């Protein structure tokens, strides 16, 4: 049996935090048997997290063998993670995505996201909510991070809050070192970097929500 990734103290802390989970959350994990250095570790991490609360459920799929499921959730990377929230009896896809293992500082992003998705509330300011509700075009956010970056979780959580607020937005954490071809394509020289609509816009650093909102609106209006 593999050694646990989370020690008893951390598990205890997570259980305390997850006492605040409101609705159930489904964690959907996409793996692949080859060319995926972190798939097994990511799966183990998610399994250990899911075991900390009865309100968390983990489903595992193979990116190639379960192609229809991958297409449904627009997932083309492994390890890949999708978080679904609950609205009554229906599962809701808020567009919250992870590509790469949420380890190091990004582990806190995962924990915060589970709480946020469970609440069904983005937590954004009224002004930002109002602007995002006016969107009528797709917006894709890629937040490039590394596990050692202490400022990256702020950028990841903000992008995921945007995704939760608007059905037009999908936001993906991308572990820059696991996906170097993407990092090169979008000229990532420092993290966090949020790329809007595949290079149409860029925000560098962990910025206030007003800054990200301005860039999203600029790209959509272009």
N, C-alpha and C positions, 0 to 999 in steps of 0.2 A: 504494500500500500504506500502511495506517495506521501511524503512528509507534508504536513499541513502548511499552507502559505500564511494563514492567519493564526496567530497565537491566541491563547485563551483570553488574555487581557483585551486584545482588539475585538475578539468575538463578543465579549461582554459589553464593550463600549457600543458596538454596532447594535446589539440587541436592545440596549437602552435607547439609542437613537430611533430605532425602528418601532419602539413603542408608540411613536407619533405617526406611524403609517395610517392613512385614512382608508383608502380603497386598495384593492388588490392590484398588484403590478405583475405583468408577465414579461420575463426576460427571454428574448429569443436570440439564440447564439448560432452563428454560422461558422462552420469549421471546414477544413479540407485536409486530406491525409498527407499531401505532399506540398513542398515549398511553403511551409507555414511554421516558422520557428517558434511562434508564441501561442499557437492554437491550443496545445494541451494545457499550458499554464493558465491561459485565459479561461478555458473550460473549468479547470479546477477552482480558480478564483471565484467564478460565478456560482459554482456549486456550493462552495463554502458560504458565500454571501446569501444565497437563496435559502440555505438551511437555518438562517438566523431568525426567520419570521414565517409564520403560516400564511402571511399575505403576499409572499413572493413565490412565484413558480417559474421554473426554468425549462425551456424547450430547446433541444439541440437539433440542428439540421446540417447536412453536408451541402456545401455551396454548389457542387456539381450534381450530385445525385438527387438533390431536392431543388432542382432548378426552378420549378414553378413557384415554390415558396420564396426562393430568393428574388424572383421577379416580382412577386406580390409586394415584397417589402423593399424593392429597389436596392437590394444589397448585392454588391459585386466584389466585396473584399472579405478576406479571412485573415485573422479573426475579426468577425463583425458582430455587433450587438445592436439590437433594436429593443426599445422599452415601450410596452403598451400599457395604457392606463385603463381604468374601468369607469364607465358611465352607465349606472344602473346595471343591466345585465350585458351590456355591449362592451367589447374591447375597443379602445380608441388608439389609433396610431397617431401620435403627436408629431412624428417626424424627428424623434430623438435617436441619434445614431452614434455608434463608436466604431472606428476602424483601427484595430490595434489593441493591445492589452491596456486596460485602464489601471496601470500600476504607478507606484511612486506617488507624486502629488495628484495624479489623475484618479487615484482611488477615491479621493475625497469628492471628485466630480461625480463619480458613479453613485456614491452614497447620497449626496445632495440631490442628484437627478431622480433617484428612486423615491425620495421624499416628495419632490416637486411633482412628479408624474402621479404619485399616489394622491396628492391633494387636488389634482386637476386644475390648478391655478398657476399661471405663469409668474405671478408676483411682480410683474412690471408696473411702472407708474401709469396712472390714468392717461397721461398725454401720449406715451408710447403705445399703449393699447389702442387708443383711438386711431393713431396713424396706421398701425399694422392692420387694423380691421378694414381699412380702405384698400388694401392690396387686392389686385385682381390679376396678377401675373406671378408665375412660379419664381421662387427665390431659393437658391441652394447655397448654404454656407458650409465651408470647410475650415475648421479651426486646427491648424497645424500646431502640435505640441511635442514636448519631450517629457519623460517621467520626472526629470530633475528640475523642471522649470516651475518655480513657486508661483508665478503670475499666470500660468496657463489655465488653471481651473476657473479663474474668474472669467476668462474669455470663453471657455467651453460652456460654462453655466449660462452666460448671457445669450449665447447663440441658441442654446437649447430652450431658454425662456422665450426667445423670439419664435422658435418653432412651435412651442406649446400655444402661443397666442394666435397664430395664424395658420389655417390649413394650407396656405400657399407656400409656407416655409418648411424646408427640411434642413436640419443642421447636423453636421457630422464632425466628431472629433477625429483627427487623423494623426496617428503617432508617426512623426516625421521620419524617424530612423527605420521604421518597419516598411514604409512606403516611399523609398528614396526617389523613385521615378516621378511620383506626384510632387514631391518637394522640389525636385529640379524643374519640373514643368511650370510650377507656379512661383519659381524664384524665391524659395524660402531661405532666407539667410539668417533669420532670427525668429524666435518663438516667444509668445504666441503670434501667429499670423492668421487672420481670418480672410479667406478668399471668397468673394461674392460672385455667384453665377460664373464659375469656371474661368476667373481671371478678369471679368468685367469691372470688378472693384476689389480693393484690398484695404484692410485695416491692420496696422501693425501695433502690437502691444495690447495690454489689458486696458480697455477704454471704457468710459461711462456709456450707459445705454443710449444716450442722445447721440454720441459719435457713431455708433454702429447703425442706429436708425437713419442718420443722415446719409451714410454711404449706401445703405439698402435702398432708400428712396431715390438717391441719385441714379443708381444703376437701373432701377425700374423705370424711371422717367426718361432715360437716355434713348 
